[in-house]
Amino acid sequence: MTTLTATDAPMLANYVLGNWHAPSDGDPRILRNAATGAPVAALGAHDLDFGAIRHYGRSTGGPELRSLTFHQRATILRNLGKYLAERKEELYAISTATGATRGDSWIDIEGGIGVLMVYASKARRELPDATVYIDGPTEPQSRDGSFLATHIGTSRHGIALQINAFNFPCWGMLEKFAPAFLAGVPSVVKPASPTAYLTEALVRQMVESELLPAGSIQLVCGGLGDLFDRLDGQDSVAFTGSAATAAMLRKHPTVIENAVRFTAEADSLNCAILGAEAEPGSPVFNAYIAEVVGEMTTKAGQKCTAIRRILVPEGRKDAVTDALVAALGQVKAGDPGDSETKLGALAGLDQRAEVRAAVEQLSAAATPVFDSLDLGDVDTENGAFMSPTLLTATDSRAEAVHQVEAFGPVSTIVGYGSVDEAVELAALGRGSLVASVFTPDAGEGACLAVGIAPHHGRVLVVDDATIKTHTPHGSPLPGLVHGGPGRAGGGEELGGMRAVKHHLQITAVQGSPAALTAVTGEYQTGAPRSTDKGHPFRLHFEDLEVGDSVVTEPRTITIDDIERFADLTGDTFYAHMDEEAAKASPIFEGRVAHGYFVVSAAAGLFVDPDPGPVLANYGLDHLRFAKPTYPGDTLTVTLTCKRKSLRPGAGYGEVAWDTQVVNQNGEVAAAYDVLTMVATRPVEGGDESG
Ligand code: NAP
């Protein structure tokens, strides 16, 4: 934060074109501490050149990012996560002003840093050390294998415009930034105004880390000027906020005309369903009560995933109401800076006014049963404090109950008569981010989960086994889809590599094995191979090239081999041991070799036994036994370096080998990828490190 306004609230700056730009300070909007009303920051008017911002992202950020492989980008994300973790207390100190308790801020700050770390490690495991992503298996296009097709993902050449909601100023930004960054697409981040000062502080740390390539992130606090008018089909917009704003932006003429990729994470009336099999007082029932209270009070209920509808069997309404009223009465509310506080303030007085108005609307269809928690010694006039408010629906199908989102510590109990009715009521939310099902009965859990799944992005099923281990209903996780159909926005964020692929253009490429090997950087069966360098197991990681290969001596399989393998392993399945039974089977012509023997014998043919660069075999991928191997068949193996991936600093890299085991008729008996670790060249002094 740079210049000071007349009110002494620091003016938020924009980070664009590689520099911080202070806005003009004429008539700024004052952003206030949610708990005290004191000014925290000021949002001034700006006259940013959005054409230049978009151009800078595209012409500087894009090429910088695309010059790095997925793994190099992942390494930056991991280092950034570590850097931010070291400076997290600065963010915690600022976060209190948003009304967040320490626990709330943990979700936002450390949850956000966690997303970076998870994406970094998932990318190392699931993406290649390359700039081209291969999406799915190769598709044969001709009988002789000379014409193939594969799908590749390449970084789109636009910007990823990210518009965030006020409730998660750190996590909300980082969960969108991480996948775009990994995909090689520069981000332009627009935080929601009420809490933009926390996002600004986070972006300052990110810039100060000096880890990010130039142009990979820009920050705009306040309006987006004419940026929407400038977007085209290489750009994307990821929006989080209300369904109304999402609907308006989605209809922007440029978004429609230029087919700008647009995803929305909007509001949703998430429900938690108590199964009929969960007896009052049982562990699952108690876990349900605790979950509802947690979701109503964490972030003061300002979570898009919070439980808004408490669906319970009609006969359990009283028991649930009594248990919730008792539990809510125990919640420690008050100063968000007090480490004991579990319920802090809403993000501001405007937000509280909106929530109160929504409660008014709900009251037409539901009766308040709890709304007067002792808030302690807080300033309820200038601070946006509010008691948790529990209502009970007078009519289970009343529209307001399923449509009015009170974005605060507010939830409504709704009775249902049967599993089918519970599913119907859940669907009245017209699409939600998440629902949970609490039941000790797996059958009931399955009926409810499968029934509501089409209307939800995520379903959490809690039974006795998961009471202590499940993650909260309202916690989106980096590896799991976050988003929901219909009212929830129809978007899909996170979900592991799904979110990265969203920023890639998936293109079907058709061509010869050689062409596809050159395009993808991964050996395609049938492409030219090289045996010039001798046995590839003698080559260090750096010396090994995709396509380096060995063709083994032949080996004829005998009945004695089969007998000895059966004896050694105890695998005496009839097809290997009983000629008559094998012949009688619809598959075999007689006794066949064990598939695992074929794989073992293949290893016996292709390994180069002496110690060398190949350190270990850590598995096989895509193993298929394409043809039975009979006694008398002669097998030959072709082993070809398919894919390489360096583990920086580990002294080795991972190498996958295309393995084709072929019989005397040229038929493939077995095909698979052998996965190995191959040492890098020894460095001066004899120490092997990469
Ligand atoms: P909002 O009013 O829709 O604002 C969301 C974002 O859109 C803010 O950054 C806002 O900026 C921006 N915005 C508003 N009008 C715009 C325009 N014409 N052009 C460009 N940007 C514009 O929502 P909110 O009240 O801040 O957030 C609360 C809502 O978000 C709740 O309904 C909640 O359910 C939802 N939410 C959803 C998720 C999810 O993942 N699905 C997560 C969190 C929250 P300004 O603040 O500067 O106006």
Boltz pocket constraint, residues with backbone or C-beta under 6 A from the ligand:
constraints:
  - pocket:
      binder: B
      contacts: [[A, 163], [A, 164], [A, 165], [A, 166], [A, 167], [A, 168], [A, 190], [A, 191], [A, 192], [A, 193], [A, 194], [A, 222], [A, 223], [A, 224], [A, 240], [A, 241], [A, 242], [A, 243], [A, 244], [A, 245], [A, 246], [A, 249], [A, 264], [A, 265], [A, 266], [A, 267], [A, 268], [A, 302], [A, 303], [A, 304], [A, 405], [A, 407], [A, 433], [A, 488], [A, 489]]
      max_distance: 6.0
